[in-house]
Amino acid sequence: MDNQENAQMEAYIAENKKLKQENERLKQEIARLRGVKRPSGEAMDTMSTKLKEALRE
């Protein structure tokens, strides 16, 4: 490989490493957000009922 190909390969490797780190960060963020308390079931039922009524009209 010549110097240009070697430099390009190193740039690809660096970009790959950066993307893997970003991917891991996003996975951790998803896991954290999944742990966030969801609205109570009653609130969801109310919203669902309101939506059903709106669709009937």
Beta strands, then each sheet from edge to edge (+ up, - down):
end
